[in-house]
Amino acid sequence: MKIALVQLDIVWESKKINCERAEEFIKKASHEKCDIAVFPEMFNTGFSMNISAITEDEDGETASVLSDMAKRYEINLIAGFPAKAFDGKKGRNIAVVYNRKGELVARYVKIHPFSFASEDQYYTAGNKTVIFTYRRNAFGYF
């Protein structure tokens, strides 16, 4: 198994530019025959507390972009981004997993927001751990 761990030079709160930068890494990881590319939490915005400006639906624009890139470059992706919470006031710091077909495999909500940075005041905590299975079959899919 070959894993690409990606650290972006994130442009603050700029989803479009950060997704474009992520795509360059995904292309390279795919070209290098990596099985999985892993991006940091809030890869598309930076670690911002500007909830109204950066959160989106869990299956919104960023999810669509990640799904499309996973399918287009035939690579499994793990990435975190800020999503809207159900109460409409706070966000949710989530991580998603997409397989090579662009299908959502898993979604995790950060259980312990970082209180020393006041993350817990802006983001709702998740309440369960998430485990998913990676099995590479003859087609290279989960």
N, C-alpha and C positions, 0 to 999 in steps of 0.2 A: 504494500500500500504506500502510495506517495501522497503526501499532504503539503499543500502550499499554505503557509501561515502569512497573512498579509497585514502589514501596518501601513496605512495610508497617511499622506500629508493632507489632512482633512481641511477643507475650506469651510469655515464656520457657517453653519446653517444653510449650506448650499447643496441641496439634494441633487440637483442636476449635475453640477461639476463633480461631486463626490461619486456619483454613480458612473459617470464617464471615466473617472480615474480607476474605479473598481473594475470596470470592463477591461481596461488595459492589463491589469493583473490577471484577470480571468482568462483572457486570450493567451497570455504567456503561460499560465499554469496548464491550460488545455494543450498548448503546443508542446509543453514539457511532459505531457502524459500524466499529470497529477490526477489522482482519484477524487480529491476533495480540496476546495479552497476555503479557508476560514478567515473571516473578517472580524474585526473587533466590534464591541457593543457601540451602538450609535454611529456606525461607520458613515452614514449618509448625512449627518448633521454636526457631529462633534457632541461632546457631553454638555448639552445645553439644558437649561431649565426654562426656556422660553416655550412653554407647552403649547400655547395657542398658535405659534408660528411653525412648529416643527412636527407635531404629532399628526398622524393620519390613520385611516382605517387599517386594521391588521391585514386586510386583503386589498389594500389600496395601491397607489402608484409604485412604491418601493417594492412591495411584494410582487407586483406584476413584472417589474424590471428584473428582479432576481430570478423569477421563474423563467422568463424569456432567455436570459443569459445562460442559465443552467442548461436549458434545452438546446440553444443555439451552439454553445461551445461543448456540449456533452460532458459536463462536469458537475459533480455534486457540490453544493454550496451551503455554507453555514454563515449567517450574518445577523447582526443585531441592529435594531432601529427603534425609534420611539413611536409608539402607537397610542391611539386614543383609549382612555379608560372608559368603562361602561357608565361611570357617573358623569362624564362630560367635563369634569373639573380638573382631574389629574391625568397624567399620561401613564403608559405602561412600557417599561424597558423590556422589549422582547427580543428573542433570538429565534430564527427560523432555519429549517433545513429543507433544501430542495434537492431532489435527485436529478439524474442526467436527463430525465424526460420532462423536467420542469414541474414535477408534482411535489406538493407540500408533503413532507414526511413527518415533521415534528414542529411544534411551537412551544417555546418556553417563556414564562414571564419571570423576571428576576425576583427572587424571593426576599433578598435582603438589600433593599436600597441603601446606599452609602450615606449614613446619617451625618457623618462629619462634613460632608459636602452639601448637606440639606437635600439630598436626592429624595429622601423619604417624605419631604414636604410637597414634592412635585410629582412623584411617581407612586402609584399604587403597587404594593407588593403582591407577587404571585403566591400561591399556596401549595404548589406541588412540584416535585422534581419530575424531570422528563427523561426517559431513556428511549433510544431508538436503536434499531439493529442495522448495521451496515453489512451487507452480504454482496460480494461482487460475483455475479453470475457470468455466464459466457458473453453476455451483452454489456457487462460493466455497469449494471444498474443496481440500485438498492433492492 
